Amino acid sequence: MDERTCIREFLRDCFILDGGFDALGDDASFLENGIVDSTGVLELVVFVEETFGIEVADHEVVPENFDSVNRIVAYITAKENEGGTISGGS
């Protein structure tokens, strides 16, 4: 299963109770659409770390990295490449 599908399934299983997630695009903001709150972001971080085997630094837990499916995929790709630009980096 690719990263995008894996993330969407996690979100659907853990955060979307009314079935409306499929109508949202991969650029849809989790925060603006009320899908994920601040506690949910922490759950997303743990999911990303455990599922994709990467370590998320505290300063990388920002909306630019975790506020949409596409942003999470871009973040994971950058971490896997380790040369990529990661928002929130120091």
C-alpha distances in whole Angstrom, upper triangle without the diagonal:
4,7,8,6,6,10,11,10,12,15,15,16,18,20,20,23,24,21,22,19,17,21,20,19,16,20,21,23,22,25,27,26,26,23,23,26,27,26,23,22,23,20,18,19,19,15,14,17,15,12,12,15,17,21,22,25,27,28,25,24,26,25,24,21,20,21,18,15,16,18,15,13,16,18,15,15,19,19,17,19,22,24,23,25,24,26,28,29,32
4,6,6,6,9,10,11,12,14,16,17,18,20,20,23,24,21,22,18,17,20,18,16,14,17,19,20,20,24,25,24,25,22,22,25,26,25,22,21,22,20,17,18,18,15,13,16,15,12,11,14,16,19,20,23,25,26,22,22,23,22,21,18,17,19,16,12,13,15,13,10,13,14,12,12,16,16,14,16,19,21,19,21,21,22,25,26,29
4,6,5,6,9,10,11,12,14,15,16,18,18,22,23,21,20,17,16,19,17,15,12,15,17,18,17,20,22,21,22,19,19,22,22,22,19,17,18,16,13,14,15,12,10,13,13,9,8,12,13,16,16,20,22,22,19,18,19,18,17,14,14,15,13,9,10,12,9,7,10,11,8,9,13,13,12,15,17,19,17,19,17,19,21,22,26
4,5,5,6,9,10,11,12,14,15,16,16,19,21,18,17,14,13,15,13,11,8,11,13,15,15,18,20,19,20,17,17,20,21,21,18,17,18,17,13,15,16,13,12,15,15,12,12,16,16,19,18,21,23,23,19,19,19,17,16,14,13,13,10,7,8,10,8,6,10,12,10,11,14,15,15,17,19,21,18,19,18,19,22,23,27
4,5,5,6,9,10,10,12,14,15,15,18,19,16,16,13,11,14,14,12,10,14,15,17,16,20,21,19,20,17,18,21,23,22,18,18,20,17,14,17,17,14,13,16,16,12,13,17,18,21,20,24,25,26,22,21,22,20,20,17,15,16,13,9,11,14,12,10,14,15,13,14,18,18,18,20,22,24,22,23,22,23,25,26,30
4,6,5,6,9,10,11,12,14,15,17,19,17,17,14,14,17,16,15,12,16,16,17,16,19,22,20,20,17,17,20,21,20,16,16,17,14,12,14,14,10,10,13,12,9,10,14,15,18,18,21,23,24,21,19,21,19,19,16,14,16,13,10,12,14,11,10,14,14,12,14,17,17,16,19,21,24,21,23,21,22,24,25,29
4,5,5,6,9,10,11,11,12,16,18,16,16,12,12,15,13,13,10,13,13,14,12,16,18,17,17,13,13,16,17,17,13,13,14,12,9,11,12,9,8,12,12,9,10,14,15,17,16,19,20,21,18,16,17,16,16,13,11,12,10,7,10,11,8,8,12,12,11,13,16,16,16,19,20,23,20,21,19,19,21,23,26
4,5,5,6,9,10,10,10,13,15,12,12,9,9,12,10,10,9,12,12,13,12,15,17,15,15,12,13,16,18,18,14,14,16,14,11,14,15,12,12,16,16,13,14,18,18,20,19,22,23,24,21,19,19,17,18,15,13,13,10,7,10,12,11,11,14,15,14,16,19,19,19,22,24,26,23,23,21,21,23,25,29
4,5,5,6,8,10,10,12,14,12,13,10,10,14,13,14,12,16,15,16,14,18,20,17,17,13,14,18,19,18,15,16,17,14,12,15,15,12,13,16,15,12,14,18,19,21,20,24,25,26,23,21,22,20,21,18,15,16,13,11,14,16,13,14,17,18,16,18,21,21,21,24,26,28,26,26,24,24,26,28,31
4,5,5,6,8,9,12,15,13,14,11,13,16,15,15,14,16,16,16,13,16,19,17,16,12,12,15,16,15,11,12,13,10,9,12,12,8,10,13,12,10,13,16,17,18,18,21,22,23,20,18,19,18,19,16,13,14,13,11,14,15,12,13,17,17,15,18,20,20,20,23,24,27,25,25,22,23,24,26,29
4,5,5,5,7,10,12,11,11,8,10,13,12,13,12,14,12,12,10,13,15,13,12,8,9,12,14,13,10,11,13,10,8,12,13,10,12,15,15,13,15,18,19,20,18,21,21,23,20,17,18,16,17,15,12,12,10,9,13,14,12,13,17,17,16,19,21,21,21,24,25,28,25,25,22,22,23,25,29
4,6,6,5,7,9,8,9,7,8,12,11,13,13,15,14,14,12,15,17,14,13,10,11,15,17,16,13,14,16,13,12,16,16,13,15,18,18,16,18,21,22,23,22,25,25,26,23,21,21,19,21,19,15,15,13,12,15,17,15,16,20,20,19,22,24,24,24,27,29,31,28,28,26,25,27,29,32
4,6,7,8,11,10,12,10,12,15,15,17,16,19,17,17,14,17,19,17,15,12,12,15,18,16,13,15,16,12,12,16,15,12,15,18,16,15,18,20,22,23,22,25,25,27,24,22,23,21,23,21,17,17,16,14,18,19,17,18,22,21,20,23,26,25,25,28,29,32,30,30,27,27,28,30,33
4,6,8,11,11,13,11,14,17,16,18,17,19,17,16,13,15,17,15,13,10,10,12,14,12,9,12,13,9,10,13,13,11,14,16,15,15,17,20,21,21,20,23,22,24,22,19,20,19,21,19,15,15,15,14,18,18,16,18,21,20,20,23,25,24,25,28,29,31,29,29,26,25,26,28,31
4,6,9,10,11,9,12,14,13,16,15,17,14,13,10,12,14,12,10,6,7,10,12,11,8,11,13,10,10,14,14,13,15,18,18,17,19,22,22,23,21,23,22,24,22,18,19,17,20,18,14,13,13,13,17,17,16,18,21,20,20,23,25,25,26,29,29,32,29,28,25,24,25,28,31
4,6,6,7,6,10,11,11,14,14,16,14,14,11,13,14,11,10,7,9,12,15,15,11,14,16,14,13,17,18,16,18,21,21,19,22,25,25,26,24,26,26,27,24,21,21,19,21,20,16,15,14,14,17,19,17,19,22,22,22,25,27,27,28,31,32,34,31,30,27,26,27,30,33
4,6,8,9,12,13,14,17,18,20,17,17,14,16,17,13,12,10,12,14,18,17,14,17,19,16,16,20,20,18,21,24,23,22,25,27,28,29,27,30,29,30,28,25,25,22,25,24,20,19,18,18,21,22,21,23,26,26,26,28,31,30,31,34,35,37,34,34,31,30,31,34,37
4,6,8,10,11,13,16,18,19,17,17,15,17,17,13,12,11,14,16,20,19,17,19,22,19,19,23,24,21,24,27,26,25,27,30,31,31,30,32,31,32,30,27,26,24,26,25,22,20,18,18,22,23,23,24,27,28,28,30,32,32,33,36,37,39,36,35,33,31,32,35,39
4,6,7,9,11,14,15,18,15,17,15,17,17,14,14,11,15,18,21,21,18,20,22,20,19,23,23,21,22,26,25,23,26,29,29,31,29,32,31,32,30,27,26,24,25,24,21,19,17,17,20,22,21,22,25,26,26,28,30,31,31,34,35,37,34,34,31,31,32,35,38
4,6,6,7,11,13,15,12,14,13,15,14,11,12,10,14,17,20,21,17,19,22,20,19,23,24,21,23,26,26,24,26,29,29,31,29,31,31,31,28,26,25,22,23,23,20,17,15,15,18,20,20,21,24,25,25,27,29,30,31,33,34,36,33,32,30,29,30,33,37
4,5,5,8,10,12,10,12,10,13,13,10,11,9,12,15,19,19,15,17,20,18,16,19,21,18,19,23,23,21,22,26,26,27,25,28,28,28,25,23,22,19,20,19,16,14,12,11,14,16,16,17,20,21,21,23,26,26,27,29,31,32,29,29,26,26,27,30,33
4,5,8,10,12,11,14,13,16,16,13,15,12,15,19,22,22,19,19,22,20,18,22,23,20,20,24,24,22,23,26,27,29,27,30,30,30,27,25,24,21,22,21,18,16,13,12,14,17,17,17,20,22,22,23,26,27,27,29,31,32,29,29,27,27,29,31,35
4,7,10,12,10,13,13,16,15,12,14,13,16,19,23,23,20,21,24,22,20,24,25,23,23,27,27,25,26,29,29,31,29,31,31,31,28,26,24,21,22,22,19,17,14,13,15,18,18,19,21,23,24,25,27,28,29,31,33,34,30,30,28,27,29,32,36
4,7,8,6,9,10,13,12,9,12,10,13,17,20,21,18,18,21,20,18,21,23,20,20,24,25,23,23,27,26,28,26,28,28,28,24,22,21,17,18,18,16,13,10,10,12,14,15,16,18,20,21,22,24,25,26,28,30,30,27,26,25,24,26,28,32
4,5,5,9,11,14,13,11,14,13,15,18,21,22,19,18,22,21,18,20,23,20,20,23,25,22,22,26,25,27,25,27,27,26,23,22,20,17,16,16,15,12,9,8,9,12,13,14,15,18,19,19,21,23,24,25,27,28,24,24,22,21,24,27,30
4,6,9,10,13,13,12,15,13,14,17,19,21,17,16,19,19,15,18,20,18,16,20,21,19,19,22,21,23,21,24,24,23,20,19,17,14,14,13,12,10,6,5,5,9,10,10,12,14,15,16,18,19,20,22,23,24,21,20,19,18,21,23,27
4,6,9,12,11,11,14,13,14,17,19,20,18,16,19,19,16,18,21,19,18,21,23,21,20,24,22,23,21,23,23,22,19,18,15,12,11,12,11,8,5,6,6,8,10,11,11,14,15,16,17,20,21,22,23,23,20,19,17,16,19,22,25
4,6,9,8,7,10,10,11,14,16,18,16,15,18,18,15,18,21,19,18,22,24,22,22,25,24,25,22,24,23,22,20,18,16,12,12,13,11,8,6,8,9,10,12,13,14,16,18,19,20,22,23,25,26,26,23,21,20,18,20,23,26
4,5,5,6,8,8,9,11,13,16,13,12,16,16,14,16,19,18,17,21,23,21,22,24,23,23,20,21,20,20,17,15,13,9,10,11,9,5,5,8,10,9,11,14,14,15,17,19,20,21,23,25,25,26,22,21,18,16,18,21,24
4,6,5,6,5,5,8,10,12,10,9,13,13,11,14,16,15,15,19,20,20,20,23,21,22,19,20,19,19,17,14,12,9,11,11,8,5,6,9,11,11,11,14,15,15,17,20,20,21,23,25,25,27,23,22,19,17,18,21,25
4,5,5,6,6,6,8,11,10,9,13,14,13,15,18,17,18,20,22,22,23,25,23,23,19,20,19,18,17,14,12,9,12,12,10,7,9,12,14,13,14,17,18,17,19,22,22,23,25,27,27,28,25,23,20,17,18,21,24
4,6,8,9,10,12,15,13,13,17,17,16,18,21,21,21,24,26,25,26,28,26,26,23,24,22,21,19,17,14,11,13,15,12,9,10,13,15,14,16,19,19,19,22,24,24,25,28,29,29,30,27,24,22,19,20,23,26
4,6,8,10,13,15,13,14,17,17,16,19,21,20,21,24,25,24,25,28,27,27,24,25,24,24,22,19,17,13,16,16,14,10,10,13,15,15,16,19,20,20,22,24,25,26,28,30,31,31,28,26,24,22,22,26,29
4,6,7,11,12,10,12,15,15,14,17,20,19,20,23,24,24,25,27,26,26,23,25,23,23,21,18,16,14,16,17,14,11,12,14,17,17,17,20,22,21,23,25,26,27,29,31,31,32,29,27,25,22,23,26,29
4,7,10,11,8,10,13,12,12,15,17,16,17,20,21,20,22,24,24,24,21,23,22,22,20,17,16,13,16,16,12,10,10,12,15,15,15,17,19,19,20,23,24,24,26,29,29,31,27,26,23,22,22,25,28
4,7,8,5,6,10,9,9,12,14,13,15,17,19,19,20,22,21,21,18,20,18,19,17,14,13,11,14,14,10,8,10,12,15,14,13,17,18,18,19,22,23,22,24,27,27,29,26,24,21,19,20,23,26
4,5,5,6,9,10,10,13,15,15,16,19,20,21,22,23,22,21,18,19,17,18,17,13,13,11,15,15,11,10,13,15,18,16,16,19,21,19,21,24,24,24,26,29,28,30,27,25,22,20,19,22,25
4,5,5,7,9,10,11,13,14,16,17,19,20,21,22,21,19,16,16,14,15,14,10,10,10,14,14,11,11,14,16,19,16,15,19,20,18,20,23,23,22,25,27,26,28,26,24,20,18,17,20,22
4,5,5,7,9,10,11,13,15,16,17,18,20,21,20,18,16,17,14,16,16,12,13,13,17,15,12,13,15,17,20,18,16,20,22,19,20,24,24,23,25,28,27,29,27,25,22,20,19,22,24
4,5,5,6,9,10,10,12,14,15,16,18,19,18,18,15,17,15,17,15,12,13,12,15,14,10,11,13,14,17,16,14,17,19,17,18,21,22,21,23,26,25,28,25,24,21,19,19,21,24
4,5,5,6,9,10,10,12,14,15,16,17,16,15,12,13,12,13,12,8,9,9,12,10,7,8,11,12,15,13,11,15,16,14,15,19,19,18,20,23,22,24,22,21,17,16,15,18,20
4,5,5,6,9,10,11,12,14,15,16,15,13,11,12,10,13,12,8,11,12,14,12,10,12,14,15,18,15,13,16,18,15,16,19,19,18,20,23,22,24,22,21,18,17,16,18,20
4,5,5,6,9,10,11,12,14,15,14,14,12,14,14,16,14,11,13,14,16,14,11,13,14,14,17,16,13,16,18,16,16,19,20,18,20,23,23,26,24,23,20,19,19,21,23
4,5,5,6,9,10,10,12,13,13,13,11,13,13,15,13,10,12,12,14,11,8,10,11,11,14,12,9,12,14,12,12,16,17,15,17,20,20,23,20,20,17,16,17,18,22
4,5,5,6,9,10,10,11,10,9,7,10,10,12,10,8,10,12,13,10,8,11,13,13,15,13,10,12,14,11,11,15,15,13,15,18,17,20,18,18,15,15,14,16,19
4,5,5,6,8,10,10,10,9,9,11,12,15,13,11,14,15,17,14,12,15,16,15,18,16,13,15,17,14,13,17,17,15,16,20,19,22,21,21,18,18,18,19,21
4,5,5,6,8,9,10,11,11,14,15,17,15,13,15,16,17,14,11,14,14,13,16,15,11,13,15,13,12,15,17,15,16,19,19,22,21,21,18,19,19,20,23
4,6,5,6,7,7,8,8,12,13,15,12,11,14,14,15,11,10,13,13,12,13,12,8,10,12,10,8,12,13,11,12,15,15,19,17,18,15,16,17,17,20
4,6,6,5,5,6,7,10,12,15,12,12,15,16,17,13,12,16,16,15,17,15,11,13,14,12,9,13,14,11,12,15,15,18,17,18,15,17,17,17,20
4,6,5,7,9,10,14,16,18,16,15,18,20,20,16,15,18,18,17,19,18,14,15,17,15,12,15,17,14,14,18,18,21,20,21,19,20,21,21,23
4,6,8,11,12,16,18,20,17,16,19,20,20,16,15,18,17,15,16,16,12,12,15,14,11,13,16,13,13,16,17,21,20,21,19,20,21,22,25
4,6,9,11,14,17,19,16,16,18,19,18,15,14,17,17,14,15,15,11,11,13,11,8,10,12,10,9,13,14,17,16,18,16,18,19,19,22
4,7,10,13,16,18,15,16,19,20,20,16,16,20,20,18,18,17,14,14,15,13,10,12,13,10,9,13,13,17,17,18,16,19,20,19,21
4,6,10,13,14,12,13,16,18,17,14,14,18,18,17,17,15,12,12,13,10,8,10,11,7,8,11,10,14,14,15,13,15,16,15,18
4,6,10,12,10,11,14,17,17,13,14,18,19,18,19,16,13,15,15,11,10,13,12,8,10,13,11,15,15,15,13,14,14,13,15
4,6,8,6,7,11,13,13,10,11,15,16,16,17,14,11,13,13,10,10,13,12,9,12,14,12,15,14,14,11,12,11,11,13
4,5,5,7,10,14,14,11,13,16,18,19,19,16,14,16,16,12,12,15,13,11,14,16,13,15,15,14,11,11,9,9,10
4,5,6,9,12,13,12,12,15,18,19,20,17,15,18,17,14,15,18,16,14,17,19,16,18,17,16,12,12,9,10,11
4,6,7,11,11,10,12,15,18,19,19,16,15,18,16,13,15,17,15,14,17,18,16,17,16,13,10,9,6,6,8
4,6,9,9,7,9,12,14,16,16,12,11,14,13,9,11,14,12,11,14,16,13,15,13,11,7,6,5,6,9
4,7,8,7,7,10,13,14,15,12,11,14,14,10,12,15,14,13,16,18,16,18,16,14,10,9,7,10,12
4,5,6,6,8,11,14,14,10,11,14,13,11,14,16,15,15,18,19,18,19,16,14,10,7,7,10,13
4,5,5,5,8,11,12,8,9,13,12,11,14,16,15,16,19,20,20,20,17,15,12,9,9,13,16
4,6,6,9,11,10,7,9,11,10,9,12,14,13,14,17,18,17,17,14,11,9,6,8,11,14
4,6,8,9,9,5,6,9,8,6,9,11,10,11,14,15,15,16,13,11,8,6,8,11,14
4,6,8,9,6,5,9,10,8,10,13,13,13,16,18,17,19,16,15,11,10,11,14,17
4,7,8,6,7,11,11,11,13,15,16,16,19,21,21,22,18,17,14,12,13,16,20
4,5,5,6,9,10,11,12,14,15,17,18,20,21,22,18,17,15,14,16,18,22
4,6,5,6,9,10,11,12,14,15,16,18,20,21,18,17,15,15,18,20,23
4,5,5,6,9,10,10,12,14,15,16,18,19,15,15,14,14,17,18,22
4,5,5,6,9,10,10,12,14,15,16,17,13,12,10,10,13,15,19
4,5,5,6,9,10,10,12,14,15,16,13,13,11,11,13,15,19
4,5,5,6,9,10,10,12,14,15,12,13,12,13,16,17,20
4,6,5,6,9,10,11,12,12,9,10,9,10,13,14,18
4,5,5,6,9,10,10,11,9,9,6,8,11,11,15
4,5,5,6,9,10,12,10,11,9,12,14,14,17
4,5,5,6,8,10,8,10,10,13,15,15,18
4,5,5,6,7,4,6,6,10,13,12,15
4,5,5,8,7,9,8,11,13,11,14
4,5,8,8,11,11,14,16,15,18
4,5,6,10,11,14,17,15,17
4,6,8,9,13,14,12,14
4,7,9,13,14,12,14
4,6,10,12,11,13
4,7,9,8,11
4,6,6,9
4,5,9
4,6
4
